[in-house]
Amino acid sequence: MYTPKLSHLRFFCAIVEAGSLAAAARRMHCVASNLTMRLKELEADLGQDLFVRERKKLLITPAGRLFYKEAKDIVSRADRLPQLWAQTLPRGILNIGALDVAFLRLLPQCVPRFIRDYPGIQLNILQKPSFSLERMLVSDEIDLALTDGPVENTLLEGTFAFSETLHLVVPEHVRKITPDVIEHSDIYLFDKDCFYRRCAENWLESKNYHPRSIVTLESYALIMACLKTGAGLSFMPESVLRQFRKEGENLRTFRLDGLGPTDVYFVWRKHAKSQIIETFIEMARAIEQ
């Protein structure tokens, strides 16, 4: 399938807009014979007459009118490309993936300020679990992730963002954690892509605790509703607990002995840390401090 050259489209649009070959030639800083040759090449390649020759005039045909409508948009877009970075402020599209805790703790303060200060950068932010974020970084679906670290993938690198503490959340009637309590309880956790699920499972294994079952519920609100019935236990990060308490929820929690804070990192593809990524990280760090 034939694809017209951009130069041919420019010449064609100039002829339509200037009204004659001579005027278009002056506009394009070339001789009229050059325009005539390019127009004939374009019509031959398209297999369509774009103009009707009437004495010394060119009258646009219906096919030419439709072609101009499409060509003008292409030429206009091409002419705008050099202006994208004409201003001093950075421009671009930044795709970010983040854990749910980042949406609760850091992003609500950082994102509005970033959008205000850098209007030329379009932000797209997705909420995903840890291991999904790593896969999305490797496959170039996102540019930056806020996920658990430090990263071990040799294709990625990162830097510390903030720490989270994981807690065991229980119904009101549970006063002490014992093997018997665990063994007669269901544990509500996110799916296996969730880093906190892996931490919870490792802690249970280290204590030789064996719950009745592990139930996958991909919503902290749903988990909270189940806990209110007096059945089951769950593991939640501090940021999630803080949000529930702000909403008036009464939570009974236990610190997990032997399990320290988990670190959340900014992570990007190695050798792909652009200035836009650096700018976002610097602003987020300033807010966190």
C-alpha positions in Angstrom: 0.0 0.0 0.0 1.3 3.4 -1.0 2.2 5.9 1.8 2.7 9.5 0.7 5.8 11.3 1.6 5.5 14.1 4.1 7.1 16.5 1.7 4.4 15.7 -0.9 1.7 16.4 1.6 3.3 19.7 2.4 3.4 20.7 -1.2 -0.2 19.6 -1.8 -1.5 21.5 1.2 0.4 24.6 0.1 -1.2 24.5 -3.3 -4.7 24.2 -1.8 -4.2 26.9 0.7 -2.3 29.4 -1.5 -4.8 29.0 -4.4 -2.3 28.6 -7.2 1.0 27.0 -8.1 2.8 30.3 -8.3 1.6 31.4 -4.8 2.4 28.0 -3.4 5.9 28.1 -4.9 6.6 31.4 -3.2 5.3 30.1 0.1 7.5 26.9 -0.2 10.5 28.8 -1.5 10.8 26.8 -4.6 10.1 27.1 -8.3 6.6 26.3 -9.7 7.8 23.6 -12.0 9.0 21.7 -8.9 5.6 21.8 -7.4 4.0 20.7 -10.6 6.3 17.6 -10.8 5.6 16.7 -7.1 1.8 17.1 -7.6 1.9 14.8 -10.7 3.9 12.2 -8.7 1.4 12.3 -5.9 -1.6 11.9 -8.2 0.0 9.1 -10.0 0.9 7.3 -6.8 -2.6 7.7 -5.4 -4.4 6.9 -8.7 -6.6 10.0 -8.2 -6.9 13.4 -9.8 -6.6 15.9 -6.9 -7.1 18.9 -9.2 -8.8 19.7 -12.4 -6.6 21.8 -14.8 -8.6 24.6 -16.3 -6.5 26.9 -18.4 -3.9 28.3 -15.9 -6.0 27.4 -12.8 -6.1 24.4 -10.6 -9.6 23.5 -9.3 -9.7 21.0 -6.4 -11.7 17.8 -7.0 -14.0 16.1 -4.5 -11.3 13.5 -4.0 -8.7 16.3 -3.5 -10.9 18.0 -1.0 -11.2 14.7 1.1 -7.4 14.2 0.7 -6.7 17.7 1.9 -8.8 17.2 5.0 -6.7 14.2 6.0 -3.3 15.6 4.8 -3.7 18.9 6.6 -4.1 17.2 10.0 -0.9 15.1 9.3 1.1 18.2 8.3 -0.1 20.2 11.2 0.9 17.4 13.6 4.3 17.1 12.0 4.8 20.9 12.3 3.9 20.8 16.0 6.5 18.1 16.9 9.5 20.5 17.1 7.6 22.6 19.5 7.1 19.9 22.1 10.4 20.7 23.8 10.7 24.4 22.9 9.7 25.4 26.4 12.0 25.0 29.4 9.5 22.8 31.4 9.8 19.1 30.8 7.2 17.3 28.7 6.3 13.7 28.3 4.1 10.8 29.4 5.1 9.0 32.7 3.5 5.7 33.4 3.7 4.6 37.1 2.6 1.5 38.9 2.3 1.5 42.7 1.3 -0.6 45.7 -2.0 0.2 47.5 0.0 1.6 50.5 1.6 4.2 48.2 -1.8 5.4 47.2 -2.6 5.9 50.9 0.7 7.3 52.1 2.8 9.1 49.5 0.9 9.6 46.3 -2.0 11.8 47.6 0.5 14.5 48.6 2.9 14.1 45.7 0.7 13.7 42.6 -1.4 16.9 42.8 1.7 19.0 43.4 3.5 17.3 40.5 0.6 17.9 38.1 0.5 21.5 39.2 4.2 22.1 38.8 4.7 20.1 35.6 1.7 20.5 33.4 3.6 19.3 30.4 3.9 15.8 31.9 1.0 13.4 31.6 0.8 11.0 34.6 -0.8 7.6 34.3 -0.8 5.7 37.6 -2.0 2.1 38.2 -2.5 0.2 41.4 -1.0 -3.3 41.2 0.5 -5.9 43.5 4.3 -6.3 43.9 5.2 -9.0 41.5 2.9 -7.7 38.8 4.7 -4.4 39.0 8.0 -6.1 38.5 6.7 -7.9 35.4 5.3 -4.6 34.1 8.6 -2.8 34.5 10.5 -5.6 32.7 8.0 -5.6 29.8 8.1 -1.8 29.5 4.5 -1.3 30.4 5.4 1.2 33.1 8.4 3.5 33.6 8.5 3.6 37.4 7.1 1.5 40.2 6.6 2.0 43.9 7.0 -1.6 45.2 8.7 -3.7 47.7 12.4 -3.7 47.7 15.3 -3.8 47.5 14.9 -5.3 44.0 16.8 -8.5 43.1 16.1 -8.5 39.4 19.3 -7.7 37.5 17.2 -5.8 34.9 16.0 -3.3 37.5 17.4 -0.9 40.0 15.8 1.3 42.7 16.1 3.5 45.7 14.4 3.6 49.1 11.0 5.4 49.4 9.5 4.5 52.8 9.0 1.7 55.2 5.8 -0.2 56.1 5.1 -2.3 59.2 2.9 -5.4 58.8 0.4 -6.2 61.6 -1.8 -9.1 62.4 -5.5 -7.9 62.6 -8.0 -9.9 64.6 -11.6 -9.7 65.7 -12.4 -7.9 69.0 -12.8 -11.1 71.0 -9.2 -12.4 70.3 -7.0 -11.3 73.2 -3.9 -13.4 72.6 -2.3 -15.1 69.6 -1.8 -18.8 70.2 -1.4 -21.8 67.9 -4.9 -22.8 68.7 -6.3 -19.4 67.6 -4.5 -19.6 64.3 -5.4 -23.3 63.6 -9.1 -22.5 64.1 -9.1 -19.4 61.9 -9.2 -18.6 58.2 -6.6 -16.1 57.1 -7.7 -13.4 54.7 -5.0 -12.2 52.3 -4.5 -10.8 48.9 -3.4 -13.1 46.0 0.0 -14.6 45.6 1.2 -11.6 43.6 1.2 -9.6 46.8 4.5 -9.2 48.7 2.7 -8.8 52.0 1.0 -12.2 51.5 4.5 -13.8 51.1 5.6 -12.0 54.3 2.5 -13.3 56.2 3.0 -16.9 55.0 6.7 -16.8 55.9 5.8 -15.5 59.4 3.3 -18.3 59.9 5.8 -20.8 58.7 8.5 -19.5 61.0 6.1 -19.8 64.0 4.9 -23.2 62.8 1.4 -21.9 62.8 -1.1 -23.7 60.5 -4.3 -21.8 59.8 -7.5 -23.6 58.8 -7.3 -22.0 55.4 -5.9 -19.0 53.5 -8.7 -17.2 51.7 -7.9 -14.8 48.9 -9.8 -11.5 49.2 -8.4 -8.7 47.0 -10.0 -5.8 49.0 -9.1 -4.5 52.4 -12.6 -3.2 52.8 -14.0 -6.7 52.2 -11.5 -8.2 54.6 -12.5 -5.6 57.2 -16.2 -6.6 56.7 -15.3 -10.2 57.3 -13.3 -9.5 60.4 -16.3 -7.6 61.9 -18.3 -10.9 61.8 -15.9 -12.2 64.4 -14.4 -14.8 62.1 -10.9 -15.0 60.5 -7.7 -13.0 60.8 -5.7 -10.9 58.4 -2.4 -9.1 57.9 -2.4 -5.4 57.0 0.3 -2.8 56.6 0.3 0.2 58.9 -0.9 2.7 56.2 -4.1 0.6 55.6 -4.7 0.4 59.4 -4.2 4.2 59.8 -6.8 4.8 57.0 -9.3 2.5 58.7 -8.8 4.2 62.0 -9.4 7.6 60.4 -12.7 6.2 59.2 -13.6 5.3 62.8 -12.9 1.6 62.7 -11.8 -0.1 66.0 -9.0 -2.5 65.2 -7.3 -5.0 67.4 -3.8 -5.6 66.1 -0.6 -7.4 67.1 2.9 -6.6 66.1 4.6 -9.6 64.4 7.7 -10.5 66.5 10.6 -11.4 64.3 9.2 -9.5 61.3 10.7 -6.0 60.9 9.5 -3.2 58.7 9.2 -3.9 55.0 10.7 -1.3 52.7 9.0 0.2 49.7 11.3 1.3 46.8 11.2 3.4 43.7 12.1 1.0 41.0 12.9 1.5 37.3 14.5 -0.4 34.4 18.3 -0.3 34.6 19.8 2.5 32.3 16.2 4.0 31.8 16.1 6.5 34.6 15.0 9.6 32.7 15.0 13.2 34.0 11.3 13.0 34.3 11.5 9.9 36.6 14.2 11.7 38.6 12.0 14.7 39.0 9.1 12.7 40.3 11.3 10.8 42.8 12.9 14.0 44.1 9.5 15.6 44.7 8.1 12.5 46.4 11.2 12.2 48.7 10.9 15.9 49.7 7.3 15.3 50.7 8.1 12.1 52.6 10.8 13.8 54.6 
